[in-house]
Each structure stands twice: as C-alpha cells, then as structure tokens.
Amino acid sequence: MIQNAMFNVQTPVIQQIQSPNNELTKSTPSESLKDFGSFLKDALNEVGQQEAATHTMSDQFMAGKVDVDQVMITSQQALLSLQLTTQVRNKAIEAYQEIMRTQM
C-alpha cells in the first residue's frame, strides 16, 4: 500500500492541541498562522524531496542499479504529491478570490 506522508497527522499534533486534562488550549491567531505556515513549508519540502528521489532513482535505473518498477512507483508518488499540491493551491486561490468578491 502506498501512503503519502505529506499530510500525515500523528498524535503529537493532537497532544499539542489538547492540554493534559483534555481541554483545548487557546492560541493566538499569530501562533495559528505560524503553525499553518510551517505546515505548508514542510509539505512543500516533502514534495521537493520526492522529486529529488525520483531523479535519483532514474539515474540509478540508467546505471542498472534498480528495477523499472521501483522507478515507476517513485515517479508516480512524486506526481501524485505534485498534483495534490497543485489542487490545494488552486482551492486556496479560489477561496481567496471568493472572499475578495464578497461585499462588506
């Protein structure tokens, strides 16, 4: 099974949100924005790493060190990550444009 680690949510994130007595901790909007920005930065770095892994695998394939199926799996993972990133960007732009169209 192929898993995309780009949006992998694990328990430490949940533990950061909840205090020891299961109450939600309050954060300022700037802290939330900083967390969201770092999340996006990490996600984009992951896409870049997958692209670099694809290039490395194709170079190894040309040298005869790996099989074609490994190269194809790696390239498809990178392609899917790039397509997901593109769709997220498109949705964010659409949301921004919709907010700008609303009348106040």
Secondary structure as UniProt FT lines:
FT   HELIX           5..7
FT   HELIX           11..17
FT   TURN            20..21
FT   HELIX           29..62
FT   TURN            63..64
FT   HELIX           68..101
//
